[in-house]
Amino acid sequence: MHLPRVRSTRLPGLRHLIVLAAWLVMPPAWSAHGYALWGELRYPPDFPHFDYVNAQAPKGGELRLVSNLRVSTFDKYNPFTLRGNAPAYLSSLMFDSLLAGALDETGSAYGLLASDVALAPDRLSVTFRLRPQARFHNGQAVLAADVKHSFDTLMGPHTSPAYKTMLEDVAGLDVVDDHTVRFRFRKINRELPLTVGSLPVFSRAWGDEKDPKTGQRKSFDQVVTDIPIGSGPYKIGPVRFGKDITYVRDPAYWARDLPVRRGTANFDRITVKIYKDNTARLEALKAGEFDLMRFFSAGDWARRVNGKRFDSGELVKAEFTHRQPTGFQSYVLNTRRPPLDDIRVRQALGLALDYEWMNRQMFYSAYQRVQGLFGNTDCASNGLPGQAELALLAPWRGQLPPAVFSPAYRAPRTDGDDSLRGNLRRAQALLREAGWTVRDGALRNALGEPMVFEYLDSQETGARVVAPWSRNLEKLGIELRFRPVDFALYQQRLRTFNFDITSLAYGGTHNPGTEYADLFGSQAASTEDSGNLAGVRSPAVDALVARLIGADTRPDFLAACRALDRVIMHSHYLVPQWSSSTHRMVYNAWRLARPASMPPYATGEDWAIDTWWSKP
């Protein structure tokens, strides 16, 4: 998904120097030890550590994990390039960023590589001052030139276009001095200081070897198995390709005593084991081959997480309640392809999904139905749109489904006063209106062509979950063919939008921003490898995303994200699936110790990697 390169706004010659000099003396709007979207930080400047860590946690031991990726192995150490697969957890363990977020608040971050962050009075630039003690794994200082190199590389042609979308409003980065950088913005956007502050920073020396054929420095996509030079708490240790990778803690980690790092990175070694399928992972867990595993299958959790190590208390089965957004795990309908470009067809497909039956019969009543983009957050739409939402939606009334102006979207139900039979009748009416009727045992259009869709998946086990939906679609005369492919082909087909329907678990957020231009923006719809898999092309959506990103006050922000929620969900680009309000994890209680409670915005295994420790 290669988006157009960001246009340069550098000024030539003397004029540029004058403007730069003015920036250097311009007093900041404020300067602080962190940054918060709406100006309120939970932790004061002199905080000793985050509340949710054990600051006296001992260092040592090993944490044995299982790869959370749907691939059988990895073939590169560069997590930022498009081709190939990097090992799990590499990016978070090896690369520090300017700012680090806390797991007990949202929309804020604190200085890591940067000692402080200063926002300009006009909010069109933000300045970070680097800590003089910051060091890469090779012992070299982290300098402003490295930050610029990282930014320029991530904005280059060989990395994920998601970076380019997120940073589209970043006009450029200036090296003020060896330890100071300034990001310039095209427009006011409260989120951008957090966005640029979270970018991974790596050394200019990474991949510095010259290509033997050309004598030139390698392009970034040629930096494949070069050991990354980051500044994070871990380095790459022993590796057995196809079996496991071990990260080893850097005892000289430069940030080990900073407030944002105290009580974290407690394991000397973190080994990530690789198994080819879910059954092998589960049996390896029961055999004691690794220490922690997060479960996403309700069936596994209910029926297969048992055995002698559970009976003895060695392995503990626990659910941790969180305040994470529900996300919007969904069936994605590719509207680039007819007849999925017809909203009536898309709505009919959603009416054929009997979630209540599936939850009872297949999921052990473990899930809740996803109802929108922003479940479990303040951004979720409810009831009728308020005056602020209507003001944003009204200019687009003629281009939006009428339902957008009615009560907030709620997924069809098949219990209470509703039934699958009634939903299928509604679906039939929509399909007839769209020009589709049943003839010769199949739903056909005026040309006699049957309605046939291919469901793309990277695992054959997905067929079990799709089968009930497929059976209901058959009652409408629609054929849904399940097509499993290997993960590499699956990725390639998604990158080129070569699919009809697939299923994806979109992560939610309390503070949606620029990433939604990648997920639903018109420009991303025609950009390969973008996040806009549904192919959404809507001026209304583009305008709402822009208002969301540029909101000046929290009420304006909430109005924009709630209006966006209404438009996307009532347009039926997605058939919502389900979510869980807990993290289900099994861990080895004889080998691992943990803080008393999980911070509310933590995500399962990341919490364990970051804050747990090894028992003697």
Helices and strands as residue ranges (DSSP letters): H 13-25, E 30-32, E 34-36, E 62-66, H 90-94, E 99-100, E 108-111, E 114-119, E 125-130, H 144-154, H 161-166, E 170-177, E 180-185, H 192-197, G 220-222, E 234-240, E 244-249, E 269-273, H 278-286, E 292-295, H 298-299, I 300-304, H 308-311, E 315-321, E 330-333, H 343-351, H 355-361, E 368-369, H 387-393, G 394-399, G 402-405, H 420-433, E 437-439, E 442-444, E 452-457, G 460-462, H 463-475, E 479-484, H 487-495, E 501-504, H 515-520, H 522-525, H 539-550, H 554-570, E 574-576, E 578-579, E 582-588, E 592-593, H 604-611, E 613-614
